[in-house]
C-alpha cells in the first residue's frame, strides 16, 4: 500500500463522521505542494486537509512520493478536523457543550455554511476566529447574545487591540453571517459600520524599483521582483506561478484562481521575461516557477516578503513599503502614462472600478508640471 518516498514525508488518514477523510501531511510544508491540486480538497491548515472519501484512491495513486497510511482505530483525530466532525468530538467527552465560545454544534454549522458558499480558507479562518472570540467575550450561549454584546465586543477590539476600521468591519461581517445564515436571527443586521480610513497607497518610482532590483544578488529574486512589477502581482500570485503561465509571444502572464477565485491575464514585459529566462536556465525549477529550498516545493509568501524588505534596505529606500507597493506602482505608472482606468482595473483584477480609482489620487501626470508658489516667488 505504501509508495516509496523520502522517509520523513508521510500522510495519515483519519475517517471522519460525515463520511469524508481527514489527511494530515508531515512535514507541514509539504501539504500544499502534494495536495494543493486535488479536486474537492479543502485547506484547513498548512498540514491538515479534509477530502471526500471518493478522492482517497486518487490521492494514493496520483501523487508520486506520498506515503499514505490509515490511522489506527481509536487514534485521536487532530483538533482541526473536529470543526467538520461534530459527532466524533462529542463522543470523546461526556461534558456538556460549553457556552464559552462556539460549541461543537456551532462549529459544524458555521463552517458548513461557509463551505456551502465556497468561502476561501482565509475567510473561513477569520470568520470562525471572530465569532468564537465574540461569544467568549459575551460569556453566554449564542442565542442569548444581543446587539449590546456586539457593541461591547467592538469597543473592546478598538480599545484593547487597537483594531482598524477594516478589522471592525470584518468582525461585524463574521458575527452577522453566523447569526443570519446559521441561526436565522437578526443580530447585527442594522449595525452601522465604522467609516474606514482613507489611506493612499505608497508608490515607488521607476528609478527606486530598479535600485531594488540591482540590490538583489540572486537571479531568482531579480526575476521575482521584476515579474511582480511587470504585471502588478500580489505576493500570493507570485508564489503560485508556473513557467507555463508566462506567454512571451503575447506578452501576458496568466494568473489562476487569484483573489475571489478569479483568473485573469496581466502584462509581461520583455525585461521581466529576460530575467525569468536567465533564472530558469540557471536553476531549472521542477514545478513551481519560484521554488523554495526543497526542490519541488514553492517559495513561501513570507520568504518573498523578506527578499523585498532586505533589498529595500540594501538599496537605501527611505519609504516604508511592502512588496505590495510594486502592485501600487504598476497601476500608478500605467495611469500616469495615459492608460485608461478601465484597462488598469482589468489588469489588477478589481471587481469594482472604485477600488482602482484610488490610483487617480496618487498619479501625477500633468500635475507634476505645477510649481509651488514658493519656488516661483521673486
C-alpha contacts under 8 A as a table, 3 or more apart, distances in Angstrom:
res1	aa1	res2	aa2	distance
1	X	68	X	7.62
1	X	69	X	7.92
2	X	67	X	5.35
2	X	68	X	6.24
2	X	69	X	7.38
3	X	64	X	7.53
3	X	65	X	6.51
3	X	66	X	6.39
3	X	67	X	5.25
3	X	68	X	7.58
4	X	65	X	6.31
4	X	66	X	7.64
4	X	67	X	6.83
5	X	9	X	7.19
5	X	64	X	7.79
5	X	65	X	4.39
5	X	66	X	6.27
5	X	67	X	6.62
6	X	9	X	5.81
6	X	65	X	7.01
7	X	10	X	7.52
8	X	26	X	7.42
8	X	27	X	7.23
9	X	25	X	7.48
9	X	26	X	5.46
9	X	27	X	5.94
9	X	30	X	7.73
9	X	66	X	7.01
9	X	67	X	7.16
10	X	25	X	5.90
10	X	26	X	5.44
10	X	27	X	7.52
10	X	66	X	6.11
10	X	67	X	4.92
10	X	68	X	6.32
10	X	69	X	7.81
11	X	23	X	6.36
11	X	24	X	5.43
11	X	25	X	4.38
11	X	26	X	6.29
11	X	66	X	6.95
11	X	67	X	5.97
11	X	68	X	4.94
11	X	69	X	6.29
12	X	23	X	5.58
12	X	24	X	5.23
12	X	25	X	6.65
12	X	68	X	6.01
12	X	69	X	5.02
12	X	70	X	5.39
12	X	71	X	5.88
13	X	21	X	6.29
13	X	22	X	5.62
13	X	23	X	4.65
13	X	24	X	6.59
13	X	68	X	7.34
13	X	69	X	6.23
13	X	70	X	4.63
13	X	71	X	5.69
14	X	21	X	5.58
14	X	22	X	4.96
14	X	23	X	6.36
14	X	70	X	6.53
14	X	71	X	5.71
14	X	77	X	6.51
15	X	19	X	7.09
15	X	20	X	6.44
15	X	21	X	4.66
15	X	22	X	6.38
16	X	19	X	5.80
16	X	20	X	5.50
16	X	21	X	5.42
16	X	22	X	6.66
16	X	85	X	5.95
16	X	88	X	7.33
17	X	20	X	7.26
17	X	85	X	5.64
17	X	86	X	7.57
17	X	87	X	6.30
17	X	88	X	6.09
18	X	84	X	7.87
18	X	85	X	6.71
19	X	52	X	7.26
19	X	53	X	6.53
20	X	50	X	7.02
20	X	51	X	5.91
20	X	52	X	4.42
20	X	53	X	4.73
21	X	50	X	5.73
21	X	51	X	5.55
21	X	52	X	6.11
21	X	53	X	5.66
21	X	56	X	7.84
22	X	48	X	7.18
22	X	49	X	5.58
22	X	50	X	4.23
22	X	51	X	6.33
22	X	81	X	6.57
23	X	48	X	5.89
23	X	49	X	4.95
23	X	50	X	5.95
23	X	51	X	7.51
24	X	47	X	5.79
24	X	48	X	4.62
24	X	49	X	6.26
25	X	28	X	6.08
25	X	30	X	6.83
25	X	31	X	5.60
25	X	47	X	5.11
25	X	48	X	6.37
26	X	29	X	7.54
26	X	30	X	6.69
26	X	31	X	7.39
26	X	47	X	6.68
27	X	30	X	5.70
27	X	31	X	7.56
27	X	47	X	7.35
28	X	31	X	5.82
28	X	46	X	5.95
28	X	47	X	4.42
29	X	32	X	6.99
29	X	33	X	7.86
29	X	46	X	6.81
29	X	47	X	6.90
30	X	33	X	5.52
30	X	34	X	6.00
30	X	47	X	7.34
30	X	297	X	7.18
31	X	34	X	5.42
31	X	35	X	5.70
31	X	36	X	7.05
31	X	46	X	6.06
31	X	47	X	5.02
31	X	48	X	7.35
32	X	35	X	5.36
32	X	36	X	4.47
32	X	46	X	6.88
32	X	47	X	7.74
33	X	36	X	5.68
33	X	37	X	7.87
33	X	296	X	7.53
33	X	297	X	5.78
33	X	298	X	7.15
34	X	37	X	7.60
34	X	63	X	6.74
34	X	66	X	7.52
35	X	38	X	5.59
35	X	41	X	7.67
35	X	59	X	7.74
36	X	41	X	7.57
38	X	41	X	5.74
38	X	59	X	7.50
40	X	51	X	6.21
40	X	52	X	6.85
40	X	55	X	7.73
41	X	49	X	6.90
41	X	50	X	6.23
41	X	51	X	4.79
41	X	52	X	7.46
42	X	49	X	5.97
42	X	50	X	5.58
42	X	51	X	6.37
42	X	121	X	7.78
43	X	46	X	7.28
43	X	48	X	7.03
43	X	49	X	5.41
43	X	50	X	7.14
43	X	121	X	6.17
44	X	47	X	7.86
44	X	48	X	5.59
44	X	49	X	5.50
44	X	50	X	7.14
44	X	80	X	6.93
44	X	81	X	7.88
44	X	121	X	6.92
45	X	48	X	5.02
45	X	49	X	6.99
45	X	80	X	7.59
48	X	80	X	7.32
48	X	81	X	7.84
50	X	81	X	7.31
51	X	55	X	6.78
51	X	56	X	7.71
52	X	55	X	5.77
52	X	56	X	7.41
53	X	56	X	5.49
54	X	57	X	6.97
54	X	58	X	7.98
55	X	58	X	5.08
55	X	59	X	6.25
56	X	59	X	5.11
56	X	60	X	6.15
57	X	60	X	5.03
57	X	61	X	6.05
58	X	61	X	5.36
58	X	62	X	5.34
58	X	63	X	7.99
59	X	62	X	5.43
59	X	63	X	6.07
60	X	63	X	6.62
60	X	66	X	7.39
60	X	67	X	7.71
60	X	68	X	6.20
61	X	64	X	7.65
63	X	66	X	5.96
71	X	75	X	6.29
72	X	75	X	5.56
77	X	81	X	6.74
77	X	82	X	7.20
78	X	81	X	5.74
78	X	82	X	7.06
79	X	82	X	5.24
79	X	83	X	7.60
80	X	83	X	6.07
81	X	84	X	5.71
81	X	85	X	6.22
82	X	85	X	4.59
82	X	86	X	6.10
82	X	88	X	7.38
82	X	89	X	5.95
82	X	104	X	7.82
83	X	86	X	6.63
83	X	104	X	7.11
83	X	107	X	5.43
83	X	108	X	5.53
83	X	111	X	7.18
84	X	107	X	7.47
84	X	108	X	5.30
84	X	111	X	7.25
84	X	112	X	7.45
85	X	88	X	5.64
85	X	89	X	6.43
85	X	108	X	7.07
86	X	89	X	5.18
86	X	90	X	6.18
86	X	104	X	5.56
86	X	105	X	6.22
86	X	107	X	7.84
86	X	108	X	6.13
87	X	90	X	5.15
87	X	91	X	6.24
88	X	91	X	5.15
88	X	92	X	6.57
89	X	92	X	5.33
89	X	93	X	7.21
89	X	104	X	7.17
90	X	93	X	5.73
90	X	94	X	7.26
90	X	104	X	7.25
91	X	94	X	7.14
97	X	103	X	5.52
97	X	104	X	7.02
98	X	101	X	7.30
98	X	102	X	7.71
98	X	103	X	5.83
99	X	102	X	7.10
99	X	103	X	6.81
99	X	135	X	7.88
99	X	136	X	7.82
99	X	139	X	6.74
99	X	140	X	5.54
99	X	141	X	4.86
99	X	142	X	7.74
100	X	103	X	7.72
100	X	135	X	6.40
100	X	136	X	4.77
100	X	139	X	5.64
100	X	140	X	6.69
100	X	141	X	7.44
101	X	131	X	7.76
101	X	132	X	4.65
101	X	133	X	6.41
101	X	134	X	7.35
101	X	135	X	4.63
101	X	136	X	4.38
101	X	139	X	7.55
101	X	141	X	7.99
102	X	105	X	7.78
102	X	106	X	5.40
102	X	107	X	5.99
102	X	131	X	7.56
102	X	132	X	5.28
102	X	135	X	6.83
102	X	142	X	7.80
103	X	106	X	5.25
103	X	107	X	6.28
104	X	107	X	5.16
104	X	108	X	6.41
105	X	108	X	5.31
105	X	109	X	6.19
106	X	109	X	5.08
106	X	110	X	5.94
107	X	110	X	5.32
107	X	111	X	6.05
107	X	128	X	7.87
108	X	111	X	5.46
108	X	112	X	5.82
109	X	112	X	5.24
109	X	113	X	6.13
109	X	182	X	6.49
110	X	113	X	5.26
110	X	114	X	6.42
110	X	128	X	7.51
110	X	178	X	6.27
110	X	182	X	6.24
111	X	114	X	5.06
111	X	115	X	6.08
111	X	124	X	7.03
111	X	128	X	7.54
112	X	115	X	4.99
112	X	116	X	6.13
113	X	116	X	5.16
113	X	117	X	6.62
113	X	181	X	7.23
113	X	182	X	6.83
114	X	117	X	5.19
114	X	118	X	6.27
114	X	119	X	5.52
114	X	124	X	6.66
115	X	118	X	4.83
115	X	119	X	6.01
116	X	119	X	7.86
119	X	123	X	6.17
119	X	124	X	6.33
120	X	123	X	5.25
120	X	124	X	6.21
120	X	260	X	7.86
121	X	124	X	4.97
121	X	125	X	6.20
122	X	125	X	5.30
122	X	126	X	6.26
123	X	126	X	5.08
123	X	127	X	5.98
124	X	127	X	5.36
124	X	128	X	6.09
125	X	128	X	5.30
125	X	129	X	6.08
126	X	129	X	5.16
126	X	130	X	6.27
126	X	174	X	7.74
127	X	130	X	5.35
127	X	131	X	6.08
127	X	170	X	7.80
127	X	171	X	7.32
127	X	173	X	7.86
127	X	174	X	4.64
127	X	175	X	7.58
128	X	131	X	5.32
128	X	132	X	6.01
128	X	174	X	7.46
129	X	132	X	5.32
129	X	133	X	6.02
130	X	133	X	4.98
130	X	134	X	5.91
130	X	171	X	5.65
130	X	174	X	6.39
130	X	175	X	7.19
131	X	134	X	5.12
131	X	135	X	6.30
131	X	171	X	7.56
131	X	174	X	6.13
131	X	175	X	5.45
131	X	178	X	7.28
132	X	135	X	5.33
132	X	136	X	6.24
133	X	136	X	5.09
133	X	137	X	6.20
134	X	137	X	5.19
134	X	138	X	6.12
134	X	150	X	7.31
134	X	153	X	6.33
134	X	175	X	7.74
135	X	138	X	4.92
135	X	139	X	6.00
135	X	140	X	6.67
135	X	141	X	7.33
135	X	142	X	6.62
135	X	145	X	7.75
136	X	139	X	5.09
136	X	140	X	7.57
137	X	153	X	6.79
138	X	145	X	6.82
138	X	149	X	5.90
138	X	153	X	7.59
140	X	144	X	6.34
140	X	145	X	6.51
141	X	144	X	5.54
141	X	145	X	6.82
142	X	145	X	5.51
143	X	183	X	7.87
145	X	149	X	6.17
145	X	150	X	7.96
146	X	149	X	5.22
146	X	150	X	6.65
146	X	187	X	6.71
147	X	150	X	4.99
147	X	151	X	6.20
147	X	187	X	6.14
147	X	188	X	6.32
148	X	151	X	4.99
148	X	152	X	6.22
149	X	152	X	5.09
149	X	153	X	6.15
150	X	153	X	4.95
150	X	154	X	6.16
150	X	188	X	7.69
151	X	154	X	5.25
151	X	155	X	6.18
152	X	155	X	5.09
152	X	156	X	6.15
153	X	156	X	4.98
153	X	157	X	6.28
154	X	157	X	5.05
154	X	158	X	6.27
154	X	168	X	6.47
154	X	171	X	7.87
155	X	158	X	5.19
155	X	159	X	6.00
156	X	159	X	5.20
156	X	160	X	5.51
156	X	161	X	7.27
157	X	160	X	5.61
157	X	161	X	5.04
157	X	162	X	6.38
157	X	163	X	5.49
157	X	168	X	7.42
158	X	161	X	5.76
158	X	162	X	4.64
158	X	163	X	4.65
158	X	164	X	7.14
158	X	168	X	7.73
159	X	162	X	5.56
159	X	163	X	7.63
163	X	166	X	7.97
163	X	167	X	5.76
163	X	168	X	6.51
164	X	167	X	5.18
164	X	168	X	6.36
164	X	196	X	7.92
165	X	168	X	5.10
165	X	169	X	6.15
165	X	194	X	5.80
165	X	195	X	6.52
165	X	196	X	5.01
165	X	197	X	6.98
166	X	169	X	5.08
166	X	170	X	6.22
166	X	196	X	6.37
167	X	170	X	5.02
167	X	171	X	6.28
168	X	171	X	5.10
168	X	172	X	6.25
168	X	193	X	7.94
168	X	194	X	7.31
169	X	172	X	5.07
169	X	173	X	6.17
169	X	193	X	6.20
169	X	194	X	6.94
170	X	173	X	5.08
170	X	174	X	6.18
171	X	174	X	5.12
171	X	175	X	6.23
172	X	175	X	5.30
172	X	176	X	5.94
172	X	188	X	7.03
172	X	191	X	7.95
172	X	193	X	7.79
173	X	176	X	5.12
173	X	177	X	6.00
174	X	177	X	5.24
174	X	178	X	6.35
175	X	178	X	5.20
175	X	179	X	6.27
175	X	187	X	7.97
175	X	188	X	7.27
176	X	179	X	5.28
176	X	180	X	5.84
176	X	181	X	7.94
176	X	186	X	7.85
176	X	187	X	6.31
176	X	188	X	5.34
176	X	189	X	6.68
177	X	180	X	5.33
177	X	181	X	5.33
177	X	182	X	7.15
178	X	181	X	5.65
178	X	182	X	5.11
178	X	183	X	6.57
179	X	182	X	5.64
179	X	183	X	4.83
179	X	184	X	5.84
179	X	185	X	5.15
179	X	186	X	6.63
179	X	187	X	6.02
180	X	183	X	5.87
180	X	184	X	4.52
180	X	185	X	5.13
180	X	186	X	5.84
180	X	187	X	7.12
181	X	184	X	5.81
186	X	189	X	5.48
187	X	190	X	7.92
188	X	191	X	4.90
200	X	358	X	7.13
200	X	359	X	7.99
200	X	361	X	7.49
200	X	362	X	6.97
201	X	325	X	7.38
201	X	328	X	6.47
201	X	359	X	7.84
201	X	362	X	7.48
202	X	321	X	6.69
202	X	325	X	6.09
202	X	328	X	7.09
202	X	329	X	7.95
203	X	325	X	5.69
203	X	326	X	7.41
203	X	328	X	5.91
203	X	329	X	4.94
203	X	332	X	7.55
204	X	208	X	5.91
204	X	209	X	6.38
204	X	325	X	6.82
204	X	326	X	7.21
204	X	329	X	5.78
205	X	208	X	5.14
205	X	209	X	6.33
205	X	329	X	7.22
206	X	209	X	5.13
206	X	210	X	6.29
207	X	210	X	5.20
207	X	211	X	6.26
208	X	211	X	4.98
208	X	212	X	6.31
208	X	317	X	7.13
209	X	212	X	5.08
209	X	213	X	6.32
209	X	326	X	7.95
210	X	213	X	4.99
210	X	214	X	6.06
211	X	214	X	5.07
211	X	215	X	6.24
211	X	315	X	5.77
212	X	215	X	5.14
212	X	216	X	6.83
212	X	308	X	7.85
212	X	311	X	5.44
212	X	312	X	5.66
212	X	314	X	7.77
212	X	315	X	5.52
212	X	317	X	7.93
213	X	216	X	5.41
213	X	222	X	5.63
213	X	225	X	6.87
213	X	226	X	7.35
213	X	311	X	7.43
214	X	217	X	7.59
214	X	222	X	7.85
214	X	315	X	7.93
215	X	311	X	5.49
215	X	312	X	7.82
215	X	314	X	6.07
215	X	315	X	5.76
216	X	219	X	7.85
216	X	221	X	6.39
216	X	222	X	6.00
216	X	311	X	5.97
217	X	221	X	7.61
217	X	222	X	7.67
218	X	221	X	5.22
218	X	222	X	6.27
219	X	222	X	5.17
219	X	223	X	6.18
219	X	275	X	7.05
219	X	276	X	7.95
219	X	278	X	7.14
219	X	279	X	5.18
220	X	223	X	5.22
220	X	224	X	6.13
220	X	276	X	7.44
220	X	279	X	5.44
220	X	290	X	7.23
221	X	224	X	4.95
221	X	225	X	6.24
221	X	307	X	7.19
222	X	225	X	5.41
222	X	226	X	6.11
222	X	275	X	6.82
223	X	226	X	5.22
223	X	227	X	6.02
223	X	272	X	6.20
223	X	273	X	7.89
223	X	275	X	4.93
223	X	276	X	4.97
223	X	279	X	6.96
224	X	227	X	5.31
224	X	228	X	6.26
224	X	238	X	7.14
224	X	276	X	7.82
224	X	290	X	7.67
225	X	228	X	5.06
225	X	229	X	6.37
225	X	308	X	7.66
226	X	229	X	5.28
226	X	230	X	5.82
226	X	271	X	7.65
226	X	272	X	5.16
226	X	275	X	7.71
227	X	230	X	4.84
227	X	231	X	6.20
227	X	232	X	7.97
227	X	233	X	7.51
227	X	238	X	7.85
227	X	268	X	7.16
227	X	269	X	7.97
227	X	272	X	5.47
227	X	273	X	7.88
228	X	231	X	5.78
228	X	232	X	5.50
228	X	233	X	4.75
228	X	234	X	7.19
228	X	235	X	7.68
228	X	238	X	6.73
228	X	326	X	6.45
228	X	327	X	6.93
229	X	232	X	5.13
229	X	233	X	6.88
229	X	326	X	5.03
229	X	327	X	6.10
229	X	329	X	7.35
229	X	330	X	5.73
230	X	233	X	7.96
230	X	267	X	6.21
230	X	268	X	5.71
230	X	269	X	5.74
230	X	272	X	6.61
230	X	330	X	7.00
231	X	253	X	7.20
231	X	266	X	5.32
231	X	267	X	4.67
231	X	268	X	6.02
231	X	269	X	7.98
231	X	327	X	7.67
231	X	330	X	7.09
231	X	347	X	7.56
232	X	266	X	7.69
232	X	326	X	6.47
232	X	327	X	4.01
232	X	328	X	7.24
232	X	329	X	7.83
232	X	330	X	5.28
232	X	331	X	6.95
232	X	347	X	7.72
232	X	348	X	6.48
233	X	237	X	5.96
233	X	238	X	6.41
233	X	326	X	7.83
233	X	327	X	5.82
233	X	348	X	7.65
234	X	237	X	5.16
234	X	238	X	6.49
234	X	324	X	6.41
234	X	327	X	6.75
235	X	238	X	5.09
235	X	239	X	6.70
235	X	301	X	6.32
235	X	304	X	7.27
235	X	305	X	7.70
235	X	323	X	7.14
235	X	324	X	7.03
236	X	239	X	5.58
236	X	240	X	6.48
236	X	301	X	6.29
237	X	240	X	5.17
237	X	241	X	6.45
237	X	255	X	6.85
237	X	258	X	6.64
238	X	241	X	5.65
238	X	290	X	7.97
239	X	288	X	7.64
239	X	289	X	7.64
239	X	290	X	6.25
239	X	298	X	6.39
239	X	299	X	5.88
239	X	300	X	6.72
239	X	301	X	6.67
240	X	288	X	6.88
240	X	289	X	7.78
240	X	298	X	7.49
241	X	245	X	6.52
241	X	255	X	7.40
241	X	288	X	6.22
241	X	289	X	5.59
241	X	290	X	7.35
242	X	245	X	5.35
242	X	246	X	7.67
242	X	287	X	6.87
242	X	288	X	5.02
242	X	289	X	4.71
243	X	246	X	5.91
243	X	288	X	7.15
243	X	289	X	5.18
244	X	247	X	7.30
245	X	253	X	5.68
245	X	254	X	4.92
245	X	255	X	7.23
246	X	251	X	7.74
246	X	252	X	6.22
246	X	253	X	4.78
246	X	254	X	6.52
246	X	268	X	7.36
247	X	250	X	5.62
247	X	251	X	5.69
247	X	252	X	5.29
247	X	253	X	6.26
247	X	254	X	7.94
247	X	268	X	7.70
248	X	251	X	4.86
248	X	252	X	6.83
248	X	268	X	7.35
248	X	270	X	7.86
248	X	273	X	7.05
251	X	267	X	6.04
251	X	268	X	4.69
251	X	269	X	6.36
251	X	270	X	7.58
252	X	265	X	6.22
252	X	266	X	5.52
252	X	267	X	4.66
252	X	268	X	4.71
253	X	265	X	5.56
253	X	266	X	5.22
253	X	267	X	5.86
253	X	268	X	5.69
254	X	263	X	7.47
254	X	264	X	6.11
254	X	265	X	4.70
254	X	266	X	6.67
255	X	258	X	6.46
255	X	263	X	5.52
255	X	264	X	5.27
255	X	265	X	5.95
255	X	266	X	7.52
256	X	261	X	7.80
256	X	262	X	6.81
256	X	263	X	4.45
256	X	264	X	6.68
257	X	260	X	7.39
257	X	261	X	4.28
257	X	262	X	4.93
257	X	263	X	5.11
258	X	261	X	5.17
258	X	262	X	5.23
258	X	263	X	6.04
258	X	264	X	7.93
259	X	262	X	6.30
262	X	349	X	7.73
264	X	346	X	7.83
264	X	347	X	7.34
264	X	349	X	6.65
265	X	347	X	6.54
266	X	347	X	4.93
266	X	348	X	7.37
267	X	347	X	7.45
268	X	272	X	6.73
268	X	273	X	6.87
269	X	272	X	5.27
269	X	273	X	6.23
270	X	273	X	5.00
270	X	274	X	6.14
271	X	274	X	5.26
271	X	275	X	6.43
272	X	275	X	5.15
272	X	276	X	6.19
273	X	276	X	5.03
273	X	277	X	6.03
274	X	277	X	5.11
274	X	278	X	6.29
275	X	278	X	5.28
275	X	279	X	6.27
276	X	279	X	5.08
276	X	280	X	6.06
277	X	280	X	5.20
277	X	281	X	6.15
278	X	281	X	5.33
278	X	282	X	6.19
279	X	282	X	5.11
279	X	283	X	5.99
279	X	284	X	7.57
280	X	283	X	5.39
280	X	284	X	4.79
280	X	285	X	6.50
281	X	284	X	5.66
285	X	288	X	6.60
285	X	289	X	6.07
285	X	290	X	6.97
285	X	291	X	6.48
285	X	295	X	7.35
285	X	296	X	7.36
286	X	289	X	7.81
286	X	295	X	6.94
286	X	296	X	5.62
287	X	291	X	7.77
287	X	296	X	5.62
287	X	297	X	7.66
288	X	291	X	5.72
288	X	296	X	6.87
288	X	297	X	7.02
288	X	298	X	5.54
289	X	298	X	7.69
290	X	298	X	5.89
290	X	299	X	5.79
291	X	294	X	7.28
291	X	295	X	6.48
291	X	296	X	6.46
291	X	297	X	5.43
291	X	298	X	4.03
291	X	299	X	4.71
292	X	295	X	6.76
292	X	296	X	7.89
292	X	297	X	5.78
292	X	298	X	5.21
292	X	299	X	4.12
292	X	300	X	7.06
293	X	297	X	7.74
293	X	299	X	7.78
294	X	297	X	5.75
299	X	303	X	6.65
299	X	304	X	7.27
300	X	303	X	5.21
300	X	304	X	6.59
301	X	304	X	5.25
301	X	305	X	6.33
302	X	305	X	5.10
302	X	306	X	6.13
303	X	306	X	5.01
303	X	307	X	6.24
304	X	307	X	5.11
304	X	308	X	6.45
305	X	308	X	5.24
305	X	309	X	6.25
305	X	322	X	7.19
305	X	323	X	6.13
306	X	309	X	5.15
306	X	310	X	6.11
307	X	310	X	5.32
307	X	311	X	6.23
308	X	311	X	5.14
308	X	312	X	6.20
308	X	322	X	7.39
308	X	323	X	6.02
309	X	312	X	5.17
309	X	313	X	6.41
309	X	322	X	6.99
309	X	323	X	7.64
310	X	313	X	5.22
310	X	314	X	6.34
311	X	314	X	5.09
311	X	315	X	6.01
312	X	315	X	5.05
312	X	316	X	6.04
312	X	317	X	5.25
313	X	316	X	5.04
313	X	317	X	6.26
314	X	317	X	7.88
321	X	324	X	7.67
321	X	325	X	6.03
322	X	325	X	5.68
323	X	326	X	5.79
323	X	327	X	7.79
324	X	327	X	5.33
324	X	328	X	6.63
325	X	328	X	4.89
325	X	329	X	5.92
326	X	329	X	4.96
326	X	330	X	6.07
327	X	330	X	5.08
327	X	331	X	6.46
328	X	331	X	5.37
328	X	332	X	6.13
328	X	359	X	7.78
329	X	332	X	5.05
329	X	333	X	5.88
330	X	333	X	5.44
330	X	334	X	6.25
331	X	334	X	5.24
331	X	335	X	6.26
331	X	344	X	6.40
331	X	348	X	7.81
331	X	359	X	6.92
332	X	335	X	5.15
332	X	336	X	6.17
332	X	359	X	5.71
332	X	360	X	7.70
332	X	362	X	6.73
332	X	363	X	5.32
333	X	336	X	5.01
333	X	337	X	6.18
333	X	363	X	7.17
334	X	337	X	5.14
334	X	338	X	6.58
334	X	339	X	5.45
334	X	344	X	7.40
335	X	338	X	5.26
335	X	339	X	5.05
335	X	340	X	6.81
335	X	341	X	6.78
335	X	344	X	7.69
335	X	359	X	7.61
335	X	360	X	7.46
335	X	363	X	6.47
336	X	339	X	7.35
336	X	363	X	5.60
336	X	364	X	6.34
336	X	365	X	4.90
337	X	365	X	7.39
339	X	343	X	7.04
339	X	344	X	7.16
340	X	343	X	5.54
340	X	344	X	6.65
341	X	344	X	5.05
341	X	345	X	6.20
341	X	353	X	7.97
341	X	356	X	7.15
341	X	357	X	7.25
342	X	345	X	5.05
342	X	346	X	6.48
342	X	353	X	7.14
343	X	346	X	5.13
343	X	347	X	6.29
344	X	347	X	5.06
344	X	348	X	6.12
344	X	356	X	7.34
345	X	348	X	5.26
345	X	349	X	6.00
345	X	350	X	5.36
345	X	351	X	7.80
345	X	352	X	7.85
345	X	353	X	6.37
345	X	356	X	5.69
346	X	349	X	5.07
346	X	350	X	6.55
350	X	353	X	6.94
350	X	355	X	6.61
350	X	356	X	6.82
351	X	355	X	7.81
352	X	355	X	5.62
352	X	356	X	7.27
353	X	356	X	5.21
353	X	357	X	6.08
354	X	357	X	4.94
354	X	358	X	7.02
355	X	358	X	6.13
356	X	359	X	6.09
357	X	360	X	5.44
357	X	361	X	7.63
358	X	361	X	5.59
358	X	362	X	7.13
359	X	362	X	4.95
359	X	363	X	5.97
360	X	363	X	5.40
361	X	364	X	7.96
364	X	367	X	4.96
364	X	368	X	5.57
365	X	368	X	5.86
366	X	369	X	5.75
366	X	370	X	7.63
367	X	370	X	5.61
368	X	371	X	7.83
371	X	375	X	6.65
371	X	376	X	6.85
372	X	375	X	5.41
372	X	376	X	6.52
373	X	376	X	4.90
373	X	377	X	5.90
374	X	377	X	5.23
